[in-house]
Structures are given as C-alpha cells and as structure tokens.
Amino acid sequence: MKRFLITGASRGISRAIAEKLAGRDVELLLHGRDTVAHAQTRKAVEPKCAKVTMLIHDLATARSVSDLIAEVGREPIDLLVNNAGIAVVKPFTEITSVEWEQTVGVNITAPFLLTQRFAPRMPPGSSVVNILFVAAKTAFPSWSAYCMSKFVLEGFSRCVREELRDRKIRVINVYPAATDTDIWSQLEGEWPRERMMSATQVAEAVAFALARPTDTLVENITLSSLVGNL
C-alpha cells in the first residue's frame, strides 16, 4: 500500500490533490488545522481509499511538526506534498515579528523538517512535491513575507532535488498562477477570482507529473490561465 502525506489538505489545492490521488491501494495522511473543513475532505476521499489518517497540527512551531512526524510513524511514505502555508499581505513596514515568524515556521521550517525526516527513508520512485506558486519567482508589492518564504523554499528544494537524484527520488516544484481558493476570502481587498485557476487544474498537473515513469522527472511545472494572470 502506498502512503501519501499531504499538508494543508483541509481545502483548496491540497484537497483537490487528495481527491485526485485517492485509490484502493493508497493510505492518505492528510494534515490540516480546520477540523470542520478537514472532516469534509475525509468524507470526499475515504470511500476511494484503503485508509485515511487525519493529522491535526499547527505547523507554525517545530514542536507541532515533530508531533505530526511522530503520528505518521516510522513506516516510509511514498509521496510528500508540501502545500500548507500562510499569507501575510501588507506593506513590509507593517509586518509584525510574530507574523514574520509564523510565515517562516509554516512556509519554510515545516517543509524543511518534513522533507528532512521523510525523504531519506523514501523508497526509489517516490516523490516530494512543493507547491510554490509564481510568488517563488516574481515579486509583488505587499507580499514580501510570502514571496520571501517561497523564494527560500524554491532554493532549498532545488538543492534537495540534486541530493536525491541518485536515490531515484523525484522533487517536483509547481508554480501555479493565482488559484481560486479560500485564502482570498481571508485577505482584504477585491480580487478577480473569476480570472484565477482552479484547484482542480493544479491537482491535475501534479497527478500528471506523478504518473510519469519513475525514471522520468518533471522538475518544474508552471501553470497560468489563458484568460491572463493577475
């Protein structure tokens, strides 16, 4: 049985990935914080899976990440999807130290710790998928903390990719344009969500990359909308 660990699976892109990858020979290990939304994800994927394990942890602290790692257990996993994240959108002069530390904790330290813990024990043919967004390559006003975290994670993951090549473990970085998920409801301002990509489109691209032969690596996936990016 394959074991897939997906962070941020309560909603959005990670939920869509979970739904896409669910299978009779798959155990989904789904991380999230919102217990109500997480229950909806479970309801959607459980009939299609061999097993679903719900992991309720706040990845902002190393202790919580350690608790998640312990709950996953010592049995190797075959896929790690790093997608849990937070976005602080405000001028850099207004970002608090707490907001900065939370951004670093969830968006950088958690993926680092999870990759460091699980990748060395993955069998050949396994994959690590990092959902980075175009914010890993493009600077946006008032998104300094978020862009910083994605730039850092991209650099880390590119180096890890080279370290894991000889072990036949694939590191796949995904760069979607703005994607219509619940995060936009939590941000101030008006956002043209009708022009955004859907979470399903991103999940389909991830599934395509994972379905390639294990000796084929789709290193980077850049996704944009034909109607134009923000």
C-alpha positions, -999 to +999 in steps of 0.1 A: +000+000+000+013+035-009+014+062+017+008+098+007+013+127+031-003+159+020-001+191+041-028+218+041-054+192+030-084+208+047-094+227+015-081+241-017-053+227-038-043+200-013-079+187-010-080+186-048-047+167-049-060+142-023-092+136-043-071+131-074-047+107-059-071+087-038-071+049-046-078+015-032-041+009-027-034+043-011-033+055+025-038+092+026-022+110+055-039+144+055-027+173+075-049+203+083-060+227+111-096+234+105-114+203+119-147+210+101-132+215+067-109+185+073-139+164+080-153+174+046-121+163+029-122+130+047-158+125+036-148+131+000-118+108-002-125+080+023-148+059+001-120+058-025-090+049-002-076+020+017-071+042+047-074+079+056-054+093+086-062+128+097-034+149+112-045+180+131-014+201+138-003+238+136+029+238+116+039+272+129+061+256+156+088+229+154+072+210+183+039+206+163+058+194+133+075+169+155+042+157+168+029+153+132+061+133+123+055+110+153+019+105+143+029+095+108+051+068+123+082+051+111+068+033+081+081+050+049+059+073+028+059+073-010+048+109-015+052+142+004+032+172-008+043+204+009+015+229+004+004+242+039+010+279+040+000+312+054+000+346+036+006+379+053-004+406+028+006+441+039+034+466+034+067+453+048+068+482+073+036+469+089+046+432+093+049+422+129+077+400+142+050+374+151+036+374+116+071+371+102+080+341+125+047+324+116+054+327+079+089+313+083+076+285+105+048+273+083+061+281+048+098+273+053+107+254+085+078+229+083+086+218+047+123+216+057+117+194+087+092+171+069+115+167+039+145+161+061+126+135+081+108+116+054+128+119+022+159+098+034+136+068+041+115+070+009+119+041-015+131+047-050+104+061-073+089+082-045+083+119-049+084+152-030+060+179-044+064+215-034+035+239-043+055+271-047+033+294-068+046+322-090+055+340-058+087+319-058+098+337-090+081+371-090+080+400-065+046+415-056+040+447-036+027+440+000+036+402-004+072+405+008+069+379+036+051+354+014+073+359-016+104+356+007+092+323+020+085+309-014+119+321-028+136+303+001+117+271-003+125+271-040+162+273-033+160+246-007+140+222-029+163+227-059+193+217-038+174+187-023+165+176-058+201+172-067+209+154-035+181+129-040+187+121-077+210+092-071+184+076-048+157+079-076+135+102-056+119+130-076+115+165-064+088+183-083+082+221-080+048+235-090+044+272-098+007+280-103-005+315-110-032+328-086-055+300-078-091+304-066-091+290-031-105+302+003-073+321+011-086+351-010-116+353+013-093+359+042-074+388+025-085+424+024-094+439-010-111+429-041-096+400-061-106+389-096-112+353-087-130+347-120-096+350-137-079+326-114-070+290-119-090+263-102-075+240-075-085+210-097-063+223-126-033+224-103-041+189-089-044+175-124-009+189-132+005+172-101-011+139-109+003+141-145+038+146-132+035+118-107+021+094-133+053+097-154+076+066-154+097+066-122+129+073-142+113+105-157+114+137-136+091+166-144+112+191-125+091+222-127+055+229-136+045+265-144+007+269-147-011+300-159-046+309-171-053+316-208-075+345-197-045+362-182-027+363-149-033+388-121 
